[in-house]
Amino acid sequence: MNSVATMEALDSHIIRSILRSMINEHWSVSEALDEYDIPEELRPQYESQIEDCFVD
């Protein structure tokens, strides 16, 4: 697996874990990102991916 595919797989795993934690721990998105130590420069990307998981 190349490094881009590896990073995408890791991101998907982290996103699933964040979503699970948000539900189980009743965390907000920002609380979950804090708990998972997501760097500030990557937060908009993660927030966008998390938002895509919810239906309008």
C-alpha positions in Angstrom: 0.0 0.0 0.0 1.5 3.4 -0.9 1.7 6.2 1.6 -1.3 8.1 0.3 -3.5 5.0 0.5 -2.1 4.3 4.0 -2.9 7.9 5.1 -6.5 7.7 3.7 -7.0 4.3 5.5 -5.7 5.8 8.8 -7.9 8.9 8.3 -11.0 6.7 7.7 -10.2 4.7 10.9 -9.7 7.9 12.9 -13.0 9.3 11.6 -14.9 6.2 12.5 -13.4 6.2 16.0 -14.2 9.9 16.4 -17.8 9.3 15.4 -18.1 6.4 17.7 -16.7 8.5 20.6 -19.0 11.4 19.8 -22.0 9.0 20.2 -20.7 7.1 23.2 -19.3 10.0 25.1 -21.8 12.6 24.0 -18.9 14.8 22.7 -19.1 17.7 20.3 -16.9 17.6 17.2 -14.4 19.9 18.8 -14.3 17.9 22.0 -13.7 14.7 20.0 -10.9 16.4 17.9 -9.3 17.5 21.1 -9.4 14.0 22.6 -7.9 12.5 19.5 -5.2 15.3 19.4 -6.0 16.3 15.8 -3.7 19.2 14.9 -5.2 22.6 14.3 -4.2 22.7 10.7 -6.0 19.4 9.9 -9.2 20.2 11.8 -11.1 21.7 8.9 -10.4 18.6 6.8 -11.7 16.3 9.7 -14.7 18.5 10.4 -15.7 18.3 6.7 -15.3 14.6 6.6 -17.4 14.2 9.8 -20.0 16.6 8.5 -20.3 14.4 5.4 -21.3 11.5 7.6 -24.5 13.2 8.7 -27.7 13.4 6.6 -29.4 16.8 6.2 
